[in-house]
Amino acid sequence: MTGTVAITFKNETKSHPVENETKVSDIVHKHYKSDGIITCRINGSLSDLCSPIGENGEVVLYDFSSQDGKHVFWHSSAHVLGNALVNLYGVKLVNGPPVEEGFYYDMETERTFGENDFREIEKECQRLMRANSRFERIYRKKDDLMAYYENNSCKTYFIGRIEDDEISCYKNGDGFLDMCMGPHLGSTGQIGALKVTKASSCYFLNDSRNRTLQRIYGVSYPNKEEMKAYERRQKRAREMDHRKIGREMELFFFHDYSPGSCFWLPDGAVIYNRLVSYIREEYLKRGFREVITPNMFHLDLWKESGHYENYKENIYRVEDEEYALKPMNCPGHCVMFRSTDHSYRELPLRYADFGVLHRNECSGSLTGLTRVRRFQQDDAHIFTPGGLVRSEILGCLDFLKCVYGLFGFEYELYLSTRPEKSMGEVEEWNEAEDALRDAIVASGHSYTINEGDGAFYGPKIDIILLDAFGRKTQCATIQLDFQLPRRFGLRFKNEMGEMERPVMIHRAILGSIERFVAILVESYGKNMPFWLHPRQIALIGISEAVNGYLGGIQARLREISADIGIRNYVDSKDTLGKKVRKATLDGCRVICVVGEKEAENGEINVRQGNQNGNVGVDEFYRVVDGALRSRSRDLTFTLNK
């Protein structure tokens, strides 16, 4: 029997005849052999190229430039890495997924890995790639796999959670076998270049109560040219690493006395506090009321909220009672809401909290400001009647647009809907999802639906920020919660005089302030927005004769803003060139040079980027004042002719 299939590749669709046993690979080899096809979707399902098409199917082909192509390519590369690790060290593999750029494999082993091991691992991966062995999907009986992995408790844990009697596996290379749903590349030889990038430790299932695993990260590409482009991007990223720039600008540091907890130096604290002050100003405009809640709560709170099982490693004993440092603010806000009666006239009630949070992250995962144990968020929780959810979400999205627009950040929105296991009525979920969708549409921002990816207690909008290197990071959160209001028995009196349960909205814009500072530093380097920069103005005198004039300038700037960041290079005996160079290396945003001529004429020589010229002092004060008030990234002066 023959039929036709619609084949789409890069938005161009063609019809091809097929027979019952025709595979996607048959058509690829005949019509798309030079296009670097990696994987496909058959009637919407991501599949191996060796899969049969069936009659009247629809097929979309993907190369490495697509997200699906990268996903499959890096997933297959993870299997090659796992194969190499088993061959070299006899480790017990756990799982190896693709990630945003690359892949990793977790394993159980007594060995720890460092950069000295990377070359050996890469060589074994390259041997497996040269072997060009086929990725072959097979099915094994559940009991057989239990026996095969009898000495690997992590694998048997996964097998035990699978209901099917036959389990999908892939084999390749030296008889290497791993449980996997696929799909995969046709063979290991399609991987043109592979590099091991990092080693760390982690917990099984990301739970600190479980055993510690070792994790090896890698990245791969179809050819060496793309790997070289990746290495150039990485070199640039290393130059802009927030840990490196943080040291150079004396912003912050970490110490073994308190792993994962940042020491903010004076200039770093300036950035931190200016971010918080900005958010506080927005709170006043947007009807948020800031609250302060305890850092430590009795275990009964965490049991009532349902967080006890996930965070009981944070427990401390105080006077024979068990307490835990808070990992989030929401239970405390529920206690606060419950502490008094509420009417519908008071709602929505918007609590904002910059409380200190602690999470017991694995030591091997701590990474500068991006993964810490002690942090603060611009955290808020909105308690609202269900009918006002849409307008509140729209307000949150406007807040997000305002803040991210100020910093020039682009972002993506993902609407995550009801998962298979959820609490609450389906009708309640549908109404909530419709409210989120309507709010996103009304905001004018595009979005992608993540079917079934919501939390069990409510749908959410995931906000993914794109940094200067195109990397994706989740900072902001907008999450509906049906669970906590139920668990805490929250009520308000509605218009009919009846008691009604509010909907709770979790909301953060910056998210972790520590992580947001890291993104800012890596995006802007030493050239941070003027209003936020801790070293906004450098004052340089050519000679001691102008010190009085410079003192007057400094005093006037302090009147404009008491905490303006001024660096003085007045008393130094260095030459003018050395003073300017030092101010530049110190990262000063605007360099002001004054000699006797400028003092006589009431001017300042301003150097900012490509701008270099004299400006009257009154014009200078006006521009600085305006830039601080409007939170401008740059200053624009009208230079004297």
TAMONOR-V275232 format. One record per residue. N is the residue number from 0. PSI is psi in whole degrees, 0 to 359 (999 if undefined). OMEGA is omega in whole degrees, -180 to 180 (999 if undefined). NEAR is the number of other C-alpha atoms within 8 Angstrom. Layout:
n:psi:omega:near
N:PSI:OMEGA:NEAR
N:PSI:OMEGA:NEAR
This chain:
n:psi:omega:near
0:136:179:4
1:158:178:8
2:196:177:9
3:155:177:11
4:140:177:14
5:116:-180:12
6:123:179:12
7:131:175:11
8:119:-179:9
9:53:174:6
10:9:175:5
11:124:-176:6
12:134:177:8
13:150:177:7
14:138:180:8
15:141:176:8
16:144:178:8
17:157:171:13
18:177:-175:10
19:321:-174:10
20:9:-179:8
21:131:177:11
22:159:178:11
23:321:-178:12
24:329:178:9
25:316:-180:8
26:321:179:10
27:313:-178:10
28:331:-177:8
29:322:-171:7
30:343:-175:6
31:30:-171:10
32:326:-176:9
33:9:-173:4
34:2:176:6
35:38:-179:8
36:134:-177:11
37:317:-175:14
38:183:-178:17
39:166:168:13
40:126:177:11
41:114:-176:12
42:40:175:7
43:349:-177:7
44:125:179:6
45:128:-169:9
46:161:171:11
47:151:177:12
48:337:-179:12
49:6:-180:8
50:142:175:9
51:147:-176:9
52:316:-173:14
53:168:-176:10
54:136:175:11
55:38:178:8
56:170:174:11
57:128:-175:10
58:133:173:14
59:129:-179:10
60:147:-178:13
61:138:171:14
62:189:-173:12
63:339:-178:13
64:344:-178:7
65:160:177:8
66:317:178:7
67:321:179:9
68:314:178:13
69:318:-179:11
70:310:-179:10
71:319:-179:15
72:313:-178:14
73:331:175:15
74:316:177:13
75:322:178:11
76:325:177:14
77:323:177:15
78:322:177:10
79:317:177:12
80:314:179:12
81:318:177:11
82:314:-180:12
83:318:-178:12
84:322:176:11
85:316:-180:11
86:317:-174:7
87:319:-168:8
88:357:179:6
89:33:-177:7
90:164:173:9
91:108:-177:9
92:147:179:12
93:291:175:10
94:156:-177:7
95:86:-177:12
96:164:167:10
97:155:177:13
98:193:-173:9
99:315:176:7
100:87:179:6
101:217:-173:11
102:171:173:16
103:166:171:13
104:128:173:15
105:145:-179:12
106:155:175:12
107:122:-179:11
108:153:176:9
109:345:-177:4
110:144:169:4
111:151:-174:6
112:147:176:9
113:182:-176:8
114:335:179:8
115:341:180:6
116:345:-169:8
117:318:-176:10
118:320:179:9
119:318:179:7
120:317:179:13
121:320:180:11
122:319:179:8
123:323:175:10
124:317:-180:13
125:325:177:10
126:318:179:8
127:326:177:13
128:318:179:14
129:329:180:8
130:338:176:9
131:43:-178:10
132:149:-175:11
133:140:169:9
134:119:-176:12
135:126:179:7
136:129:176:8
137:163:177:8
138:134:180:8
139:146:176:10
140:144:-179:9
141:317:180:11
142:322:179:6
143:319:179:8
144:323:176:10
145:319:178:10
146:320:-179:7
147:322:-178:6
148:29:-174:10
149:337:179:8
150:12:-179:4
151:92:-174:9
152:333:178:8
153:315:179:8
154:317:-180:10
155:331:174:11
156:313:180:8
157:317:-179:8
158:319:-179:10
159:337:-178:7
160:356:179:6
161:128:-177:7
162:329:-177:5
163:148:179:6
164:331:177:6
165:135:-173:8
166:136:180:11
167:133:176:11
168:162:173:13
169:141:174:13
170:152:178:12
171:171:173:12
172:227:-174:10
173:53:-178:5
174:16:-179:6
175:132:-179:8
176:137:175:8
177:143:175:8
178:133:-177:8
179:141:176:7
180:350:180:6
181:199:-3:8
182:176:-179:9
183:173:173:11
184:169:176:14
185:320:-178:11
186:164:-179:9
187:338:-178:18
188:347:178:10
189:346:178:10
190:111:-174:13
191:331:-178:11
192:138:-179:11
193:139:-177:14
194:133:172:8
195:129:-171:12
196:331:-172:9
197:152:173:9
198:141:178:11
199:178:174:10
200:161:179:12
201:174:177:12
202:146:174:13
203:130:-177:11
204:20:179:5
205:32:-178:7
206:118:-174:8
207:349:176:12
208:345:-178:6
209:176:-177:9
210:156:178:7
211:134:178:10
212:164:172:12
213:143:-179:14
214:130:175:12
215:127:178:12
216:151:175:12
217:172:175:14
218:152:-178:13
219:160:-179:14
220:161:-180:11
221:338:-179:10
222:168:-176:9
223:331:-180:9
224:317:179:6
225:328:176:9
226:321:178:12
227:322:177:8
228:321:176:8
229:316:-179:8
230:326:176:8
231:319:178:8
232:321:-180:9
233:323:177:8
234:317:178:8
235:320:179:8
236:322:178:10
237:321:178:8
238:330:-178:7
239:9:-179:12
240:130:-176:10
241:333:179:13
242:321:179:8
243:310:-179:10
244:325:177:12
245:322:176:12
246:314:-176:10
247:323:-178:8
248:1:179:10
249:55:-180:9
250:319:-175:13
251:169:172:11
252:169:176:10
253:156:-179:11
254:148:-180:9
255:341:178:5
256:336:179:4
257:74:-176:7
258:137:178:9
259:9:179:13
260:123:-171:11
261:139:168:11
262:111:-180:8
263:116:176:10
264:168:-174:10
265:313:-178:7
266:326:176:12
267:321:178:12
268:329:177:10
269:311:179:11
270:312:-179:12
271:309:-176:10
272:327:178:8
273:324:175:9
274:313:-180:9
275:317:179:9
276:319:179:8
277:313:179:8
278:322:179:9
279:320:177:8
280:319:178:8
281:324:178:8
282:317:-179:11
283:322:180:9
284:332:-169:7
285:10:173:6
286:21:175:7
287:144:178:11
288:120:-176:9
289:137:178:8
290:165:176:7
291:127:-178:7
292:160:-177:9
293:157:177:7
294:335:-175:9
295:134:-179:8
296:150:175:11
297:150:-177:10
298:335:-179:11
299:327:178:6
300:314:-176:9
301:332:174:12
302:320:179:9
303:322:-178:9
304:342:-178:11
305:8:-178:7
306:355:-172:9
307:313:-176:10
308:326:-177:6
309:337:-172:7
310:19:-176:9
311:352:175:8
312:349:179:8
313:12:-171:9
314:141:173:10
315:149:178:8
316:125:180:8
317:117:179:7
318:51:176:4
319:12:174:5
320:150:-178:7
321:128:179:10
322:165:177:12
323:139:172:12
324:139:-174:12
325:132:174:10
326:349:178:8
327:165:-175:7
328:343:-168:12
329:318:179:8
330:321:178:11
331:324:178:9
332:328:175:11
333:319:177:12
334:319:-180:9
335:315:179:8
336:320:-176:8
337:345:-173:11
338:349:-180:6
339:161:178:6
340:150:-179:7
341:145:174:8
342:159:177:9
343:336:-179:11
344:335:-179:4
345:342:-172:7
346:153:0:9
347:142:175:10
348:123:-172:9
349:103:177:11
350:131:176:12
351:144:-172:12
352:127:174:13
353:28:-176:9
354:150:179:11
355:130:-179:9
356:150:178:13
357:134:173:11
358:136:-172:10
359:72:-180:8
360:146:177:10
361:137:-176:10
362:326:-179:8
363:345:-178:7
364:352:-179:10
365:128:-174:12
366:89:178:8
367:225:-180:10
368:350:-174:12
369:338:176:9
370:105:-173:11
371:172:176:14
372:332:180:12
373:126:-176:11
374:170:174:12
375:150:178:11
376:157:168:13
377:69:-169:15
378:141:175:13
379:151:176:11
380:129:-177:13
381:126:176:12
382:119:-170:12
383:150:169:13
384:150:-178:12
385:328:-178:7
386:346:-179:5
387:7:-178:9
388:314:-177:13
389:312:-177:11
390:326:178:8
391:318:178:8
392:320:178:11
393:321:176:12
394:320:177:8
395:318:180:10
396:325:176:10
397:319:176:9
398:314:180:9
399:313:-180:10
400:320:-180:8
401:311:-175:8
402:310:-178:9
403:327:176:10
404:325:179:9
405:324:-178:8
406:358:179:8
407:25:-178:6
408:137:171:10
409:156:-180:9
410:161:179:8
411:147:179:10
412:137:177:12
413:123:178:11
414:114:-178:14
415:122:-171:14
416:183:-172:13
417:125:177:15
418:173:-179:11
419:317:177:5
420:116:-177:6
421:162:175:10
422:154:-179:9
423:164:-180:8
424:147:179:6
425:320:180:6
426:321:178:6
427:318:178:8
428:314:-179:12
429:317:179:8
430:319:-180:8
431:317:179:11
432:320:178:10
433:322:180:8
434:318:178:10
435:315:-179:14
436:315:180:9
437:321:-180:9
438:318:179:12
439:314:180:13
440:316:-180:9
441:332:180:8
442:342:180:9
443:7:-178:6
444:141:177:8
445:161:-180:8
446:163:177:9
447:141:179:7
448:127:172:8
449:92:-176:10
450:129:174:9
451:13:-175:9
452:7:177:9
453:164:173:14
454:158:-177:10
455:341:-176:10
456:5:176:12
457:155:176:15
458:164:-176:17
459:163:171:14
460:115:175:12
461:130:-179:12
462:117:-177:13
463:116:-179:12
464:138:177:12
465:120:-178:13
466:187:-175:12
467:340:-179:7
468:12:180:8
469:5:179:6
470:148:-177:8
471:131:-180:9
472:137:175:8
473:118:178:9
474:304:-176:14
475:158:180:13
476:135:168:14
477:109:-169:14
478:125:173:11
479:146:-177:13
480:114:174:13
481:343:-170:12
482:304:-173:9
483:319:176:11
484:326:177:15
485:313:-176:9
486:324:-179:9
487:1:178:11
488:40:-177:8
489:138:-179:12
490:156:168:12
491:158:-180:12
492:120:-177:12
493:185:-175:10
494:335:-180:6
495:2:-178:5
496:12:180:6
497:154:179:7
498:132:-176:8
499:147:179:8
500:130:178:11
501:161:168:12
502:141:180:13
503:134:177:13
504:120:172:12
505:133:-177:14
506:127:171:13
507:144:-180:13
508:301:174:12
509:331:-171:10
510:219:174:13
511:121:-180:11
512:325:177:12
513:310:-179:10
514:322:-179:12
515:321:176:11
516:319:178:11
517:316:180:11
518:318:178:10
519:312:-178:10
520:317:-178:15
521:337:178:12
522:320:-175:10
523:341:-175:9
524:224:180:11
525:356:-177:9
526:47:-179:8
527:159:177:12
528:141:-173:12
529:314:-175:14
530:335:-176:10
531:340:-171:11
532:134:179:13
533:341:-180:10
534:76:-171:12
535:319:-173:14
536:131:172:12
537:129:177:15
538:119:-177:14
539:123:175:14
540:137:179:13
541:327:179:11
542:167:180:8
543:342:-178:8
544:339:-177:6
545:9:-177:13
546:321:179:10
547:318:178:7
548:317:178:8
549:323:178:11
550:322:177:8
551:320:178:8
552:315:-179:9
553:317:-180:9
554:319:-180:8
555:322:178:9
556:324:178:11
557:331:176:10
558:324:178:7
559:315:179:8
560:120:-176:8
561:330:-177:7
562:20:179:5
563:140:-175:9
564:102:-178:9
565:132:173:10
566:126:-180:10
567:131:174:7
568:52:-172:11
569:314:-173:11
570:351:-178:5
571:142:178:6
572:4:-180:4
573:162:174:7
574:165:179:6
575:318:-179:8
576:318:180:7
577:322:179:8
578:315:180:12
579:318:-180:10
580:318:179:8
581:318:178:8
582:324:178:12
583:313:179:9
584:328:178:7
585:351:177:8
586:17:-180:10
587:135:-172:14
588:316:178:13
589:128:-179:10
590:122:-178:15
591:122:-180:12
592:133:-178:12
593:127:172:16
594:187:-178:10
595:326:179:9
596:314:179:7
597:320:180:12
598:320:180:12
599:321:-173:7
600:0:-178:6
601:44:-176:8
602:172:173:12
603:136:172:14
604:117:-174:12
605:132:177:13
606:114:180:12
607:108:-177:9
608:238:-180:5
609:352:179:5
610:130:178:7
611:108:-180:9
612:177:-177:9
613:146:178:11
614:145:178:14
615:149:-175:10
616:322:-179:10
617:319:176:6
618:319:179:10
619:311:180:11
620:319:-179:11
621:316:-178:8
622:316:180:11
623:314:-180:9
624:316:180:10
625:321:-179:8
626:321:179:14
627:319:-179:10
628:321:-177:7
629:0:-177:6
630:58:-179:11
631:149:176:11
632:324:-176:10
633:163:175:7
634:140:177:9
635:112:-178:5
636:147:169:8
637:102:-174:6
638:147:176:7
639:146:179:7
640:999:999:2
